[in-house]
Amino acid sequence: MTEPMTPTDNAVAEIKDLADDAEVEDAAISGGSSYLGSYTLDDAEFGTQVTVTVGGASRTIETNALPDHTTGDFPNAGNPNTISAQDLRYEYTTEPEFAGEASSPLVIGVAVNGVKFEPGTAESVSCASGETYRVEALQDIYNLGLDFNNAHVQPTGEYHYHGAPQLLTDAYALDDDLVLVGFAADGYLMYYSKSGAYQSGYQLVSAARTGTGCTASSALRVDGVEVHGTSPDGTFTSDWVWSDEAGDLDECNGGTIDGSYAYVITHEFPYISRCLNGDVGDAGGVPLEGAEGAAPGLSEAADALGISVAELISALGGPPPDIDAAAKTLGISVQELMAVLPGPRSAG
């Protein structure tokens, strides 16, 4: 994998000072973090505005999605978008429960600074022989314009993380090895281990890829793609397979830590969890309906197609969804898929 650009020591010190100066109100200090209760971040330099309200069994996150740290330059050669303020509201439970079946919401969770975790991409390679390969953000073949925080910008202007965000983890680290970095859509907490104590259970697939007549989605800016017979190297999501004997974490990159279930962001695939084991409820890991950029529910569309919501979300990918690839995956026409999908969807 490509090594991320390293920010200067001054930049790291700067963001640590900014985090220390951020206004934190009514914070419940527990488990080594002051961000488990209600708090407010108001950073004048970066424009960050986040209000997190914990009451009863819910955690409401209202954010303009502007990071409270230095970012790479946007637009850039791999990412033509400019960071801009959003108006987003998320509501997650504070009493998570295992759902019995993992789900893959569009937004896995939100960082303590109000920036979302979104590890998947909308870019793909589709083959005339029927295969579709989702491109990973963290790989060496295609330039998706990620910065040193493993982040880039959606067409809507929303900055978001695809992997371990260096300045975020540095800023919110305390003396403990585990850094509370965010909240998953199912209510479980998201951590980063400074020592790398928790290992992912994913390994590269051994069998060669198949697929002929393959073309890349337009955002990848390439012509024909040779796929058949090539070896999995992490370029595509399907290059990876999970084994319960390979690491410490489950298929959703989670595990029991000090008696409580939590997700861990790792430097190895899947980097950020690709699925959640808890019930995501009505929020589904995306902004609530009514907030700017909200994505409507997909239950009716999934019912119309005779599949589960998880299957529909997996086929769509993104955001933004890859409609052409999704239609091919589901074995229907683009027109049939568009006819059942709700409203405009948020870009990513």
C-alpha positions as CSV (number, residue, x, y, z in Angstrom):
1,M,0.0,0.0,0.0
2,T,1.1,3.6,-0.6
3,E,2.6,5.2,2.4
4,P,0.5,8.3,3.4
5,M,2.2,11.7,3.3
6,T,3.5,12.7,6.7
7,P,2.5,16.1,8.1
8,T,5.1,18.2,9.8
9,D,5.7,18.1,13.5
10,N,4.3,21.7,13.7
11,A,1.1,20.6,12.0
12,V,0.6,17.8,14.6
13,A,1.4,20.1,17.5
14,E,-1.0,22.7,16.0
15,I,-3.9,20.3,15.8
16,K,-3.2,19.0,19.3
17,D,-3.4,22.5,20.6
18,L,-6.7,23.1,18.7
19,A,-8.2,20.0,20.2
20,D,-7.2,21.0,23.7
21,D,-8.7,24.5,23.1
22,A,-12.0,23.2,21.7
23,E,-15.0,23.8,23.9
24,V,-16.3,20.6,25.5
25,E,-19.5,21.0,27.4
26,D,-21.0,18.6,29.9
27,A,-18.6,15.9,28.9
28,A,-18.9,12.6,30.7
29,I,-15.3,11.5,31.4
30,S,-15.3,7.8,31.1
31,G,-13.0,5.1,29.7
32,G,-10.2,7.6,29.1
33,S,-12.2,10.0,26.9
34,S,-14.1,13.2,27.5
35,Y,-16.2,12.7,24.4
36,L,-18.6,10.0,25.5
37,G,-21.2,12.5,26.8
38,S,-22.5,15.7,25.3
39,Y,-20.0,18.2,24.0
40,T,-19.5,21.0,21.5
41,L,-16.6,21.7,19.2
42,D,-16.3,25.2,17.8
43,D,-13.0,25.8,16.0
44,A,-12.7,29.3,14.5
45,E,-9.5,28.5,12.5
46,F,-10.9,25.6,10.6
47,G,-14.6,26.5,10.9
48,T,-15.5,23.2,12.6
49,Q,-18.9,23.3,14.3
50,V,-20.1,20.1,16.0
51,T,-22.7,19.6,18.7
52,V,-23.1,16.2,20.2
53,T,-26.1,15.7,22.6
54,V,-26.4,12.5,24.6
55,G,-29.7,12.0,26.3
56,G,-31.7,8.9,27.2
57,A,-30.6,6.2,24.8
58,S,-29.6,8.4,21.9
59,R,-26.5,10.4,20.7
60,T,-27.4,13.2,18.3
61,I,-24.6,14.6,16.2
62,E,-25.1,17.9,14.4
63,T,-22.1,18.9,12.3
64,N,-21.0,21.0,9.4
65,A,-18.5,18.2,8.6
66,L,-15.5,20.5,8.4
67,P,-12.4,18.8,9.9
68,D,-10.7,20.4,12.9
69,H,-7.2,19.8,11.4
70,T,-5.0,20.4,8.5
71,T,-5.9,18.6,5.3
72,G,-4.2,18.0,2.0
73,D,-4.8,20.3,-1.0
74,F,-8.1,20.0,-2.7
75,P,-8.9,19.9,-5.6
76,N,-5.9,17.8,-6.6
77,A,-4.9,15.5,-9.5
78,G,-6.9,12.6,-8.2
79,N,-9.8,14.5,-6.6
80,P,-11.4,17.5,-8.3
81,N,-13.6,18.5,-5.4
82,T,-13.4,21.4,-2.9
83,I,-14.1,21.0,0.8
84,S,-17.3,22.9,1.9
85,A,-19.5,23.1,5.0
86,Q,-22.4,20.7,5.2
87,D,-25.6,20.7,7.4
88,L,-25.8,17.1,8.7
89,R,-27.6,15.4,11.6
90,Y,-27.1,11.9,12.7
91,E,-28.8,10.0,15.5
92,Y,-27.3,6.9,17.0
93,T,-28.2,4.8,20.0
94,T,-26.1,4.8,23.1
95,E,-27.4,1.3,24.0
96,P,-26.3,-0.8,21.1
97,E,-27.4,-4.4,20.7
98,F,-26.2,-7.2,18.4
99,A,-28.5,-7.6,15.5
100,G,-27.7,-11.3,14.8
101,E,-26.8,-10.4,11.2
102,A,-24.2,-7.9,10.0
103,S,-25.3,-5.0,7.9
104,S,-23.4,-2.5,5.7
105,P,-24.8,1.0,6.0
106,L,-23.7,3.7,3.6
107,V,-22.0,5.6,6.4
108,I,-20.3,3.4,8.9
109,G,-20.0,6.1,11.5
110,V,-19.0,9.6,12.5
111,A,-15.7,10.8,14.0
112,V,-15.6,12.7,17.3
113,N,-14.9,15.9,15.2
114,G,-18.1,15.4,13.1
115,V,-16.4,14.1,9.9
116,K,-17.9,10.8,8.6
117,F,-16.1,7.5,8.2
118,E,-16.9,6.1,4.7
119,P,-14.4,3.4,3.7
120,G,-16.0,2.3,0.5
121,T,-15.8,4.0,-2.9
122,A,-18.0,4.5,-5.9
123,E,-15.3,3.6,-8.4
124,S,-15.4,0.2,-10.0
125,V,-14.2,-2.0,-12.9
126,S,-17.0,-3.9,-14.7
127,C,-16.4,-6.7,-17.1
128,A,-18.4,-7.9,-20.1
129,S,-18.2,-11.4,-18.7
130,G,-20.2,-10.3,-15.7
131,E,-17.7,-9.5,-13.0
132,T,-17.7,-6.2,-11.1
133,Y,-14.8,-5.1,-9.0
134,R,-15.1,-2.3,-6.5
135,V,-11.9,-0.2,-6.3
136,E,-10.4,0.3,-2.9
137,A,-9.5,3.9,-1.8
138,L,-6.2,2.8,-0.3
139,Q,-4.3,1.1,-3.1
140,D,-1.4,1.8,-5.5
141,I,-3.0,1.6,-9.0
142,Y,-5.6,4.4,-9.2
143,N,-5.1,7.9,-7.9
144,L,-8.2,8.9,-5.9
145,G,-6.5,12.0,-4.4
146,L,-6.3,11.0,-0.7
147,D,-4.4,13.1,1.7
148,F,-2.2,12.2,4.7
149,N,-5.4,11.6,6.7
150,N,-6.5,8.9,4.2
151,A,-9.3,11.2,3.3
152,H,-10.6,13.1,0.3
153,V,-13.7,15.1,-0.8
154,Q,-17.0,14.1,-2.4
155,P,-18.6,16.1,-5.1
156,T,-20.9,17.7,-2.5
157,G,-17.8,19.1,-0.8
158,E,-18.0,16.6,2.1
159,Y,-14.6,15.6,3.5
160,H,-14.5,12.0,4.7
161,Y,-12.1,9.3,6.0
162,H,-11.3,6.1,4.2
163,G,-8.7,4.9,6.6
164,A,-6.9,5.8,9.8
165,P,-6.8,9.6,10.0
166,Q,-3.4,10.5,11.3
167,L,-4.1,14.0,12.6
168,L,-7.4,13.0,14.2
169,T,-5.8,10.1,16.1
170,D,-2.9,12.3,17.2
171,A,-5.2,15.1,18.3
172,Y,-7.6,13.0,20.4
173,A,-5.0,10.6,21.9
174,L,-4.5,10.4,25.6
175,D,-2.1,8.2,27.6
176,D,-4.1,5.0,26.9
177,D,-3.2,2.9,23.9
178,L,-6.8,3.1,22.6
179,V,-8.0,6.4,21.2
180,L,-11.7,7.0,21.0
181,V,-12.1,8.3,17.4
182,G,-15.8,8.0,16.7
183,F,-19.2,6.5,16.9
184,A,-20.5,3.7,14.7
185,A,-24.0,3.9,13.2
186,D,-25.1,1.0,15.4
187,G,-24.0,2.8,18.6
188,Y,-20.9,0.9,19.3
189,L,-17.7,2.9,19.8
190,M,-14.8,3.2,17.3
191,Y,-11.2,3.1,18.5
192,Y,-7.7,3.3,17.1
193,S,-4.8,1.5,18.7
194,K,-1.6,3.5,18.9
195,S,0.4,0.3,19.2
196,G,-1.4,-1.7,16.6
197,A,-2.4,-4.2,19.2
198,Y,-5.4,-5.4,17.3
199,Q,-4.9,-7.2,14.0
200,S,-7.4,-7.5,11.2
201,G,-8.4,-11.0,10.2
202,Y,-8.4,-10.2,6.4
203,Q,-6.0,-11.8,4.0
204,L,-5.5,-11.6,0.2
205,V,-7.4,-14.1,-1.8
206,S,-5.1,-16.7,-3.4
207,A,-7.0,-17.4,-6.6
208,A,-6.4,-15.3,-9.7
209,R,-9.1,-12.8,-10.8
210,T,-11.4,-13.5,-13.7
211,G,-13.1,-11.2,-16.1
212,T,-12.8,-10.2,-19.8
213,G,-13.8,-7.1,-21.6
214,C,-13.3,-4.9,-18.5
215,T,-13.7,-1.2,-18.3
216,A,-13.2,1.3,-15.5
217,S,-15.8,3.8,-14.2
218,S,-15.1,7.3,-15.6
219,A,-13.7,8.7,-12.4
220,L,-10.7,6.4,-12.7
221,R,-9.7,8.1,-16.0
222,V,-8.3,5.0,-17.6
223,D,-9.3,3.0,-20.7
224,G,-9.4,-0.8,-20.9
225,V,-8.4,-2.8,-17.8
226,E,-6.7,-6.2,-17.9
227,V,-8.3,-8.3,-15.1
228,H,-8.3,-12.0,-16.1
229,G,-5.5,-14.0,-14.6
230,T,-4.2,-11.1,-12.5
231,S,-3.3,-11.7,-8.8
232,P,-5.2,-10.1,-6.0
233,D,-3.1,-7.3,-4.5
234,G,-5.6,-5.1,-2.6
235,T,-6.7,-2.9,-5.5
236,F,-10.2,-4.3,-5.3
237,T,-12.4,-5.0,-2.2
238,S,-12.9,-8.6,-3.4
239,D,-9.2,-9.1,-3.2
240,W,-9.6,-9.6,0.5
241,V,-11.2,-12.5,2.5
242,W,-11.7,-12.8,6.2
243,S,-10.6,-15.7,8.3
244,D,-11.3,-16.2,12.0
245,E,-7.8,-17.7,12.3
246,A,-5.9,-14.7,10.8
247,G,-6.3,-12.0,13.3
248,D,-7.9,-10.6,16.5
249,L,-10.9,-8.9,15.0
250,D,-14.1,-10.2,13.5
251,E,-15.4,-9.7,10.0
252,C,-16.6,-6.2,10.9
253,N,-13.2,-5.3,12.4
254,G,-14.7,-5.4,15.9
255,G,-14.0,-7.3,19.1
256,T,-14.6,-7.3,22.8
257,I,-12.3,-4.9,24.5
258,D,-12.3,-4.6,28.3
259,G,-15.7,-6.4,28.4
260,S,-17.4,-4.2,25.8
261,Y,-17.8,-4.7,22.0
262,A,-16.2,-2.0,19.8
263,Y,-14.7,-1.5,16.4
264,V,-11.0,-0.8,15.7
265,I,-9.6,1.2,12.9
266,T,-6.5,-0.6,11.6
267,H,-3.7,0.1,9.1
268,E,-4.6,-3.1,7.3
269,F,-7.7,-3.9,5.3
270,P,-10.6,-3.2,6.0
271,Y,-9.0,-0.1,7.6
272,I,-12.4,1.1,8.7
273,S,-15.2,-1.5,9.3
274,R,-17.2,-2.5,6.2
275,C,-20.1,-3.8,8.2
276,L,-21.7,-3.4,11.6
277,N,-22.9,-6.1,14.0
278,G,-25.4,-4.0,15.8
279,D,-28.9,-2.8,14.9
280,V,-28.5,0.5,13.0
281,G,-32.2,1.3,13.5
282,D,-33.9,4.0,11.4
283,A,-30.7,6.1,11.0
284,G,-29.0,3.4,8.9
285,G,-25.7,5.2,9.3
286,V,-26.6,8.1,7.0
287,P,-27.9,11.6,7.8
288,L,-31.4,11.5,9.0
289,E,-34.1,12.4,6.5
290,G,-34.8,16.1,6.6
291,A,-31.1,17.1,7.0
292,E,-29.3,18.5,4.0
293,G,-27.7,15.7,2.0
294,A,-29.9,13.0,3.6
295,A,-30.4,9.7,1.9
296,P,-33.9,8.3,2.0
297,G,-34.5,4.8,3.2
298,L,-34.1,1.9,0.8
299,S,-36.5,-0.6,2.3
300,E,-39.2,-0.1,-0.3
301,A,-36.7,-0.4,-3.2
302,A,-35.3,-3.6,-1.7
303,D,-38.8,-5.0,-1.3
304,A,-39.6,-4.2,-4.9
305,L,-36.5,-6.0,-6.1
306,G,-37.1,-9.0,-3.8
307,I,-33.7,-8.5,-2.0
308,S,-32.6,-7.3,1.4
309,V,-31.6,-3.7,2.1
310,A,-28.0,-5.0,2.9
311,E,-27.9,-6.6,-0.6
312,L,-29.1,-3.4,-2.3
313,I,-26.6,-1.2,-0.4
314,S,-23.8,-3.6,-1.2
315,A,-24.7,-3.5,-4.9
316,L,-25.0,0.3,-5.0
317,G,-21.7,0.9,-3.2
318,G,-20.4,4.4,-2.6
319,P,-21.9,6.9,-2.0
320,P,-22.3,8.0,-4.6
321,P,-23.9,4.8,-5.9
322,D,-22.6,3.2,-9.1
323,I,-25.9,2.6,-10.8
324,D,-24.5,0.9,-13.9
325,A,-22.5,-1.6,-11.8
326,A,-25.4,-2.1,-9.4
327,A,-27.8,-2.9,-12.2
328,K,-25.3,-5.5,-13.6
329,T,-24.8,-7.0,-10.2
330,L,-28.5,-7.3,-9.6
331,G,-29.2,-8.6,-13.1
332,I,-31.6,-5.9,-14.1
333,S,-31.5,-2.9,-16.4
334,V,-30.5,0.6,-15.2
335,Q,-34.0,1.8,-16.0
336,E,-35.5,-0.9,-13.7
337,L,-33.2,0.0,-10.9
338,M,-33.8,3.8,-11.2
339,A,-37.5,3.2,-11.2
340,V,-37.5,1.8,-7.7
341,L,-34.8,3.9,-6.1
342,P,-36.0,6.8,-3.9
343,G,-35.2,10.5,-4.5
344,P,-31.8,12.0,-5.1
345,R,-29.0,10.3,-3.2
346,S,-26.0,12.1,-1.6
347,A,-22.9,12.1,-3.6
348,G,-19.6,10.7,-2.3
